[in-house]
Amino acid sequence: MTDVLTLTEGQIGRIRLNRPKALHALNSAMCAEMLEALGNWRDDPAVEAVLIDHAEGRGFCAGGDIRMIADSGAADGAAARDFFRVEYQLNHRLFTYAKPVVAFMDGITMGGGVGIAMPARFRVATENTRFAMPETGIGLFPDVGGGWYLSRLPGKMGAFVALTGARLNGGECLALGLATHFLPAERLEEAKSRIAADPRTIAEILDSLAAPAPEAAILSHSTDIDRLFAGERFEEILAALEEDGGEWAQQQRTTLRTKSPQACKVSLHLLQQARHMPTFEDEMRQEYAVATRVVQRPDFAEGVRAVIIDKDNAPRWQPATPEGVSDHVIDQIFAPLPEAEAWAPA
């Protein structure tokens, strides 16, 4: 069984993630196959649009091949670098694709799944959508263009989502602009068949099948988020949460205590830089440099051990406190790679 299906149907190219036992998490071969299909369809006049969804099972896409990346990071990092290179080339190709792309985020949409959904012109959420960038919990950061997308959310919502790994439902995705449409899952097959038959009317088809989204609970906290996550430094955010007497603020402080201090500082710095990135290509070049370094640092191996391998959820971060993560370390992680090693589009 192939892990991803790429085919044409009617007037569209179809990409179907097909790795259900791994919640359709991406590996290098899947990314390469999708990249190749998009390249072939780009100049094919018979293909007017591209549709991305998943085959059987829960989830749209739960992320990337974390175990492989961790094993590689613990060695020479070569396989991890190869994965990030092709994955980011896929993200960039989708971002710059001239033909309309529709992504159906029906189920878990995290990490690598966010990277292939967010560049799409049309992003469909359902009652099953669970959108998150939970990387700080395993010593990583919101990559695959996460810096670009999260830094452009309203107020300080991006910092909140990046640091806490908050899970957003379909209604919240729509309210924040992460999704363009909300459809009941039972209407998805009709939407797909109609789009295949007439891809020039995608917007009209999705509009006609859309339903009122559930109330976006996250918006009730937007004022608190803008106030409490306003700090330029991670220590300032923790202090603001500590000083606030409210139950919600304390819940967020408790959550942040479980995250890698290094990963949180990296994530916050990434968002601050991403707001001013001239192009998405520049963003991906920066994220690649950061990713190749972070996966070879102790927190990533420890996070994967605690959350994915041993599942004891008791990571021992190095350093254990935000104060222990120096500005010098962050500068080293974000330094540009030598030209021969730097990321470039496909």
N, C-alpha and C positions, 0 to 999 in steps of 0.2 A: 504494500500500500504506500503510495507516494504521500509525503507530508504536506504537499500543496498541489492543488489542481489548477492549471491554467488552460483555459479553453475559450473559444469564441461561441457565442450563442446569439443568434439574430444579428443585431448590429452592435453588439457590445463584446468587449473582452471581459472574461470572468476570472477572478482570482479567489479560490476557495481554500482557506486554511483547513488542513485535514490531519491534524495530530491530536485527536480528542483526549488521549490518555494524559497528555501534557498540557491540557487546556489550550492547545494550538500555539504553544510557545514557539518562538522562532529559533531556528538554527541557521548556520551559515548557508547550507544547501538551499533551504527555503528562500532565504533572502536573494541568493544568486538567481534562482529560477524566476522569482517575481521580477527582479531587475531585468532579466533577459526578455521576459514576456512583454513588459512595458516598452522596452526598446523596439521589439518587433512590431507592436501595435501602433507605435508613435507615428509611423509613416504609412500605415495601412489604411487606405480610404474606406475600406469596408468596416472598420472599427471606429465608431463615433464616440464611444464612452467606455469607461472601465468601472466594473462593479466589484467591490471587495466584501466578502463575508466569510463565514465559517461553515463547515459541513456539520456532521453530527456532533452531539455532545454540548456540554455547558461552555459558556464563555465564547467571546469573540477571539481574544488573544491575551493570555495571561502574562506575556513578557518575552524574555529571551532565554537562551539556554544557560541558566545561571551556573549549574554544576560544571559544565564544560569551561566556562569563563573562569570559575574559581580554581579549577584544576590547572588551567593554563597560567593563571596569575601566580599560582604558587610555584610554578616552574619558570620558563623563560618568557611567558606572556605572548608568544608568537601566535598561537591559535586564537587567543582573545583579541589581539590586534586585527587579525584577519576577519574575525566576526564583526567587530565594530566597523571596520572599513567598508565591508559590503553592506551591512545594515544601514549605515549612514548614507551610503550611495543610493540605496533604495529610498530612504526618507527624502533625500534631496531630489531624486527623480520625480517622486510623487508631488513634492512641493512645487516643482517647476513644470509639471506636465501640462501640455496645452489642451488636451482633451479633458472633458469633465470626468471626475472620479466620484463615485458614491461609495461610502463606507457604512456598513450596517453594524453598529456597535451593540449587538444584541447579546448581552451577557457581560462577563468579566472583560474589561478593557484596561489593561495595565501595562506600564513599561513599554516594551516593544510594540504592544497593540496600540498604544497611544501614538507611537511613532508612525504607524501606517494609516491610522484613522484621521489624525488631525490635519494632514496636508490635503485631504479630500475636499473638493468644493462643496459636496453635500455629505453631512455627517448625521446619520439617523440613530437616535436613541430610542429605547423601548423601556417597558416596565422592568425588564431584566438587566438593564445596564448598570454596571458597577465600575465606575471610572476612578482610577487612582494612579499616582506615581509614588509607590511606597518604598523607594530605594534607600532612604536614609536609615531604614530599619535593618539593612544588610550592609551598611558601610559604603553604599554607592550614592548616586545623585540622579535627579531627573534628566536623563539624557535623551537621545533620539529626537532632538529639537525641543525638549521640555523647557529648556531655558528660554527659548524664543516664545513658546506659547504661554507659559505660565507668567512670564514677566509682562505679558500684554493683557492679562485679566484685570478686571476693575479693582481699584484700590490696592490693598495688600493681600488680596485673595490668593495670588500666585505664591507668595511667601508662605502663607498658611498651608496651602495644598502641598507644596514642596517639602516643608519641614515636618509636618505631622503625618503625611501620607493619607490624609482624609479620603474616605470613599464617598464619591458623589453618585447619586442615582440619576435616572434619565431626566427627571424634571429639573434637577439642579444643573445638569449639563446644558440643557436648553436655556435656562435662565442666564447662565454665565457665558453663553455663546460657544461652548465647547461642542455642542450639537446644533445643527441647523433645523432639525425637524424631530418631533416626537410622534412615533407611530406605535400603536398596539402591536405586539409581536405577531398576532394572528393575521395582520394585514401585510406582513413583509413579503410573502410569496407572491401576492397580487402585485405589489409594488415592483418586485424584481421582474416578473413576466411582462408587465406593461412597459418598463424601462427598456427591456430587451427588444420589444416590438417598436418602440418609438423613443429613442434616446434623446431626441431633440426637445422633448417636453418633460425632462426630468423634474424640474421645479414644479410644474403644474401637477404632475402625477403625485409627487410627495405632498404637495399642499392639499390635494383632494383627499388623500388618505390619512392626513394628520389628525390627531385627536388632542383634546386639552391635556396638557401635562399635569402631573401631580404638583402640588405646591412645593416650591423649592425652599426647604427648611433652612438651608445654609444662609439664605438672604436675611433671616431674622438675626443672624450674628454678624452681619457685614460691618456694622458700626464698631462692634467690639474688635473684629479682625483688623480693621483699619487703624484702630488705636493701639492694640496690643502687639501687632506685628509690624509696627512702623520703624522699629530700630534698624539702623544700618549694620549693627553687629549682633551676632547671635546672643551674646551675653545681655544686651539691652532688651531683647525680646523676652528672655527668661526672667529678667528682673521685673519687667512690666507685668508678666503673668503672675509672678510671685506676689507682687504688691496689690494686685486686684483681688478683692475679697469674694468675687463671684464664683459660683460652682463651675460654670462653663470654663472660665479661665484656668481654674485649678485642674480640670480634666485635661486641658491642653498641656499644662505644665507637666502633669503626670505622664502624658504620652511622650513628650519631648525628652523626658528623663530616660526613656528606653532606647532612644535613637543614638547613632554614632555622632559624638560631638564634631569629629572631623568632617563627616558627611554633611552635617547641618551647616557647618561653616562654608564648605565647598558649594553647597546648593544655594545658599544665600548670596555668595559672591557671584555665582554663575548668573543668577537672575539680575543682579545689579549690572553686570556687564552686558547681558543679552538685550536689555532695554535699548542699548545704544549701538547694537550690531548693525552695520550697514546692510548686510544681506544674510539670507539663510545659509548660504555657502560659508560665510565667515563664521556663523554660529556653529555649524557642523565641524569646521576645522578646529575651533576652540574646544568643543565638547570631545572630539577625538583625542586631542592632546591630554585633556583632563582624565578621560576614561582609561587610557593606556597606563597612566600613572596610578590612578586610584585602585585599579584591580590588582596591583602588585604591592599594595600597602597592607599592613596587618588587619585593619578593620574589615576589609572586604572578606577575607578568608574567615575571620571570626564571626562575622554576621551570617555568612552562608552556613557555617557550622551550627550556630545557635538556632537559626530559623528553619533551615531546609534539611540539614543532615541529622543532627542530634535532636532537633526540635525541643530543646530545653528552654528556649526563649530567654536565655540568661547570658547574653554576650558580655564579654570582658573587653571593653573598648580600650584602645591605646592611641592617644592619651584618654583617660577616663573622664576628664572635665574639659569644657570649652576653653578655659584659661590655659590648658596645656597645649592647645593647638595654636601655634604661633603664626603670625602674619607671614613669617619667612617660609613656613611649610606651605601655606596657601599659595604664595608667590611661586614656589617651586612647582607645585601641581599645575598651575595655570601658565607656566612659561611656554612660549611657542616651541614646537618641535623643530629640529633641523629640517631644512627643506626636503631632503631625501626621504625623511620619515613621515612628513606631514600628510594629512588626509587631503584628497582631491576628489571632485565628482567623477562619476564613471564616464 
